Amino acid sequence: MFFIIETRNLGIGENMKFSLINAGANMGLDERERRKALGSFPPLGILYVAAMLEENGVEVSVLDQPAKGFTIDETVDWIEKEDPDILGFATYSVSGRTAALTSKKIKEKNPNIIIVFGNYYATFNPERILKKYPQVDIIVRGEGENTAVELVDCLKNNGDLKRVSGITFRNNEKIVSTPNRPLIKNLDSLPFPDRKLIDVEYHSIIAGANVAPKRFTSIASSRGCVFRCRFCSCTQFANNIWRPRSVKNTMEELHFLASEGYRQFIFIDDSFTLNPKRVIELCRAMQKERIEMDWICEGRVDNCSYEVLHEMAEAGCKILFFGIESANQRILNYFNKRITPEQSRNAVKTARKAGIDVIVGSFILGAPDETRREIQNTLDFAKKIPIDIPQFNILGIYPGTDIWDELELKGLLKGDEYWEEGVAVSKICPTAVPLNEIKSMIHDAFYEFFKRPTYILKQIVRTLRSSYRMNVVLSNLNRMGDIRENARSVA
């Protein structure tokens, strides 16, 4: 079923309302699974879009479906109550089908509502979505702030959608894609995300423990990445370009967050430590201007000097994630990670010396021809370096990643079968170690990592020396049962 979007038939008036939904994961949204996503972060993407729309006079409402623990039917009820003219979904590969099912139900109840999909899932699958889901009207590709404002103006004035850059839509029986919208060059020009639109208490969960028990949020001080890691879709989404906000603009938002009562936050930057000079400038500004908040970030092992890490620790960085990925240079080269295991070892030691409270090492297992010996080598490597917590991930691929494109070109991947949810490489590559076997190896490695007497002793000593760690422990005493259960179900 194809149709033309005719705004004169959709009841779009001068005073428009735009509701935005951060869609929940594809699984576990029926009545049997009601748990809220305690470890989720505020959906900054749609909060930025919402702030831009508000700045341009559009009424906005926002729902974070996984954080609220809403089922699809509850989400539909929320939409009916809000009664928007336009309904936008922020979608990832793990949430696209949820958004599609939700939009189908609401379209049946209100055929005049305009449904828009955006974010990664939408950006890399625009034609597939429109062909499979007739209830979806428009796809917004790439960054959505300026596109959303222009789209609202076009619909309100019954304009020509072909003049709106960065969208894909139906025109009679044809699917039309307008030219890509250029990336936003000056991120300082954007309004701060409107966090007040969501009434949710967020936390950060690591290994089952709430490591951000105080009022917590997220912030982005930059967008994009210049590296080309083949398992990541950020490269294609942001055109391999890194754009920082100014230190002044970032500090203004941090002061605002502090005034709103936030005491802990995470930098969600894809490349927070890319420019060491900028990191040092920001951290020194945080110290000088007394931004007394605990924070979390990610860092690359090849550009984290002692000076940078020490300034981060002094400015309140409590948890640092390192993308170590593998202990095997061959696999690192396949990922195009552009690091070495020795750099990972040195970075972790340096972070420990610099005073970072908690160091998390992230690993990826299950490359197409990765051997059992190589997987075990990585699992063993995690115990040899002084990280506090390992995160063992099984390689999954989605549209927008280089490995997806490679395996599809080789005929090992049927894109039309897996485009909505992605797939573990070990499920489709005959040369890969079977998925269940990798899960079993991870399960054993997780237990072995945490039961080491020397590790336990060091963690006790580090906790006694760290007020931050002690606060986390005390805050989690009532959740110890959940933590033990999480340990049993790793992988």
Buried (B, 14 or more C-beta within 10 A) or exposed (E): EEEEBEBEEBEBEEEBBBBBBBBBBBEBBEEEEEEBBBBBBBBBBBBBBBBBBBEEEBBBBBBBBBBBBBBBEBBBEBBBEBEBBBBBBBBBBBBBBBBBBBBBBBBEEBEEBBBBBBBBBBBBBBEBBBEBBEBBBBBBBBBBBBBBBBBBBBBBEEBEBBEBBBBBBBEEEEBEBBEEBEBBEEBEEBBBBBBEBBEBEBBBBBBBBBBBBBBBBBBBBBBBBEBBBBBBBBBBBBEEEBEBBBBEBBBBBBBEBBEEEBBBBBBBBBBBBBBBEBBBBBBBBBBEEEBEBBBBBBBBBBBBBEEBBBBBBBBBBBBBBBBBBBBBEEBBEBBBBEBBBEBBBBBBBBBBEBBBBBBBBBBBBBBBBBBEEBBBBBBEBBBEBBBBBBBBBBBBBBBBBBBBBBBBEEEBBEBEEBBBBBBBBBBBBEEBBEBEBBBEBBBBBBEBBBEEEEBEEEBEEBBEEBEBBEBBBEBBEEBEEBBEEBBEEBB
